[in-house]
Amino acid sequence: MKIIIKYVLLDLLRNKTILVYTFILAVLSVSLLSMDDNTSKGLLSLLNITLLFVPIISILFSTIYFFNSVEFIELLLAQPIRRKTMLLAEYAGIAFALSIAYLLGVGVPIFVMSYSTAAVTLIISGLFLTLIFTGLALLIFVLFKDKTKGIGAAIITSLFFAILFDGLLLSFIYSFSDYPIDKPLLGLISLNPIDLARILVLLQLDVAVMMGYSGALFKKFMGSATGSIYSVVCMLLWVAVPLMISMKVFKKKDL
């Protein structure tokens, strides 16, 4: 397993897309953090960049890489290697590469220019989103045989969590505004890892204006500490569940 992870990781660290991704994140991070003396504003701007770009890049790049690696995967499966081990190694290699890119592009500038609890939370949230959407890409890969359909599913998935989910949530709130829906809404918010990452960072910044309805709910019913723990637990589940489903499906998949 370590050999496969090493091979995938070394291959990806030389990939031009990963290098460009790291460079763009670094430029944006340095620019946003140096624009204003108020570090909270810089972190909020960087949070928006993270929530927009990290999920989309992670799921699209990972999906394309998985489908382009089909021949390599078939070659590995011809060896005495368990399918579960091979799949986890592929996932780990891609997740590590994207995580390193995020740490270099966002983590290093933050530690140098704006170190704080909120800044560390932003880095952790970005890493969680990387792991989660790489896992969703793996799930898409094992569910679809056709590369075009897989990439289409990746685009739809990223757009759903980044844009459509909040619209549907607002529609739900508007439709049932006459009912006590605060607690059910906490469960619905847990179904979107991007919202969880946003709330996790905003609870540390304690920016009431930027929290929105979902952030206010978390703070009202749980407080900052409990809300943060709940968000982390939910994101851990978002990492684990797609991986477990992927391994179960891939175990029976006919390549």
C-alpha positions in Angstrom: 0.0 0.0 0.0 2.8 2.4 0.9 4.5 1.8 -2.5 1.3 2.6 -4.4 0.7 5.8 -2.3 4.3 6.8 -2.9 4.0 6.3 -6.7 0.7 8.2 -7.0 1.9 11.0 -4.7 5.2 11.5 -6.6 3.3 11.4 -10.0 0.8 14.0 -8.8 3.4 16.4 -7.2 4.9 16.7 -10.7 1.5 17.3 -12.2 1.2 20.8 -13.8 -2.4 21.1 -12.6 -1.3 20.6 -9.0 1.5 23.1 -9.3 -0.8 25.7 -10.9 -3.4 25.1 -8.2 -0.8 25.6 -5.5 0.5 28.8 -7.1 -3.0 30.3 -7.6 -3.9 29.6 -4.0 -0.6 31.1 -2.8 -1.1 34.3 -4.8 -4.7 34.7 -3.7 -3.8 34.1 0.0 -0.9 36.6 0.0 -3.0 39.2 -1.8 -6.0 38.9 0.4 -4.1 38.8 3.7 -1.9 41.8 2.8 -4.7 44.0 1.5 -6.1 45.0 4.9 -4.7 45.4 8.4 -7.8 43.7 9.7 -6.9 40.0 9.7 -10.6 38.9 10.1 -11.5 40.5 6.8 -8.6 38.7 5.0 -9.6 35.4 6.6 -13.2 35.9 5.6 -12.2 36.6 2.0 -9.9 33.5 2.0 -12.7 31.4 3.5 -14.9 32.3 0.5 -12.1 31.4 -1.9 -11.6 28.1 0.0 -15.3 27.2 0.0 -15.6 27.9 -3.7 -12.5 26.5 -5.3 -11.3 23.7 -3.1 -14.4 21.5 -3.4 -14.7 22.0 -7.2 -11.0 21.5 -7.9 -10.7 18.5 -5.6 -13.7 16.6 -7.0 -13.0 17.5 -10.7 -9.3 16.8 -10.6 -9.7 13.6 -8.6 -12.5 12.2 -10.9 -10.5 12.8 -14.0 -7.4 11.3 -12.4 -9.2 8.2 -11.3 -10.7 7.6 -14.8 -7.3 8.2 -16.4 -5.8 5.7 -14.1 -8.1 2.8 -15.1 -5.3 0.9 -16.9 -3.0 1.3 -14.0 -5.7 0.1 -11.6 -6.3 -2.9 -13.8 -2.6 -3.7 -13.8 -2.5 -3.5 -10.0 -5.5 -5.7 -9.6 -3.7 -8.4 -11.7 -1.2 -8.5 -8.8 -1.9 -10.2 -5.5 -3.3 -7.0 -4.0 -6.6 -6.7 -2.3 -9.1 -4.3 -4.0 -9.7 -2.5 -0.7 -6.0 -1.8 -0.3 -5.5 -0.7 -3.8 -8.5 1.7 -3.7 -7.5 3.2 -0.4 -3.9 3.7 -1.6 -5.2 5.5 -4.8 -7.4 7.7 -2.6 -4.7 8.5 -0.1 -2.2 9.4 -2.8 -4.5 11.9 -4.5 -5.8 13.3 -1.1 -2.3 13.8 0.2 -1.2 15.6 -3.0 -4.2 18.0 -3.0 -3.8 18.5 0.8 -0.1 19.4 0.3 -1.1 21.8 -2.4 -3.6 23.5 -0.1 -1.2 23.6 2.8 1.5 25.3 0.7 -0.9 27.6 -1.1 -3.0 28.7 1.9 -1.5 27.2 5.1 2.0 28.7 4.7 0.9 32.3 4.0 -1.6 32.1 6.9 1.0 30.9 9.4 3.4 33.6 8.2 1.0 36.5 7.9 -2.0 35.9 10.1 -1.6 33.1 12.6 -4.6 32.7 14.9 -7.1 30.1 16.1 -9.5 31.1 13.4 -6.7 30.8 10.8 -5.9 27.3 11.9 -9.6 26.4 11.8 -9.7 27.7 8.2 -6.8 25.4 7.3 -8.4 22.4 8.9 -11.7 23.2 7.2 -9.9 23.3 3.8 -8.2 20.0 4.4 -11.5 18.4 5.4 -13.1 19.7 2.2 -10.2 18.3 0.2 -10.6 14.9 1.8 -14.4 14.9 1.5 -14.6 15.9 -2.2 -11.8 13.5 -3.1 -13.8 10.8 -1.5 -16.9 11.8 -3.4 -14.8 11.7 -6.6 -13.8 8.1 -5.7 -17.5 7.2 -5.2 -18.4 8.7 -8.6 -15.5 6.7 -10.2 -16.8 3.4 -8.8 -20.4 4.1 -9.7 -19.8 5.2 -13.3 -18.0 3.3 -16.0 -18.2 6.1 -18.6 -15.7 8.9 -18.1 -17.9 11.6 -19.5 -20.8 10.7 -17.3 -18.4 10.6 -14.3 -17.1 14.1 -15.0 -20.7 15.3 -15.5 -21.7 13.8 -12.1 -18.7 15.5 -10.5 -19.7 18.9 -11.8 -23.3 18.5 -10.8 -22.2 17.3 -7.3 -19.9 20.3 -6.7 -22.5 22.8 -8.0 -25.2 21.2 -5.8 -23.2 21.5 -2.6 -21.7 24.9 -3.5 -24.8 26.7 -4.8 -28.1 24.7 -5.1 -28.2 23.3 -1.6 -28.4 26.7 0.1 -31.2 27.7 -2.4 -33.2 24.6 -1.5 -32.5 25.3 2.2 -33.9 28.8 1.9 -36.9 27.5 0.1 -37.5 25.0 2.9 -37.2 27.8 5.5 -39.6 30.0 3.6 -42.2 27.3 3.0 -42.2 26.1 6.7 -41.5 29.5 8.4 -44.7 29.1 10.5 -43.5 26.0 12.1 -40.7 25.3 14.7 -38.0 24.1 12.2 -34.9 25.2 13.9 -33.7 21.8 15.2 -34.6 20.0 11.9 -32.6 22.6 10.1 -29.5 21.6 12.1 -29.8 18.1 10.7 -30.3 19.5 7.1 -27.2 21.7 7.4 -25.2 18.7 8.3 -25.9 17.3 4.9 -23.7 19.9 3.3 -19.9 19.7 4.1 -19.4 23.2 2.6 -21.8 24.8 5.1 -20.2 22.8 7.9 -16.8 24.2 7.0 -18.2 27.7 6.8 -19.8 27.5 10.2 -16.7 26.0 11.8 -14.6 29.0 10.7 -17.3 31.6 11.5 -17.8 30.2 15.0 -14.1 30.9 15.7 -14.2 34.4 14.1 -17.5 35.1 15.9 -18.7 37.4 13.1 -22.4 37.6 13.8 -23.2 39.5 10.6 -21.5 36.9 8.4 -22.9 33.8 10.2 -26.3 33.9 8.5 -29.2 31.8 9.6 -27.4 28.5 9.8 -24.5 29.9 11.8 -26.8 31.6 14.2 -28.7 28.3 14.8 -25.5 26.5 15.6 -24.4 29.2 18.1 -27.9 29.4 19.6 -28.4 25.7 20.3 -24.9 24.5 20.8 -22.6 27.4 21.5 -19.2 28.0 19.8 -17.4 25.0 21.3 -20.1 22.3 21.0 -21.0 23.6 17.5 -17.4 23.3 16.4 -17.1 19.8 17.7 -20.4 18.8 16.0 -19.2 20.3 12.7 -15.9 18.3 12.9 -17.7 15.0 13.7 -20.1 15.5 10.8 -17.1 16.3 8.4 -15.3 13.1 9.7 -18.5 11.2 8.7 -18.5 12.9 5.3 -14.9 11.6 4.9 -15.6 8.0 6.1 -19.1 7.2 4.6 -18.2 7.8 0.9 -15.0 5.8 1.3 -16.9 2.8 2.9 -19.5 2.9 0.2 -16.8 3.1 -2.5 -15.0 0.1 -1.1 -18.2 -1.9 -0.9 -19.2 -1.1 -4.5 -15.7 -1.5 -5.9 -15.4 -5.0 -4.3 -18.1 -6.3 -6.6 -17.5 -4.0 -9.6 -16.6 -5.7 -12.9 -13.7 -3.7 -14.5 
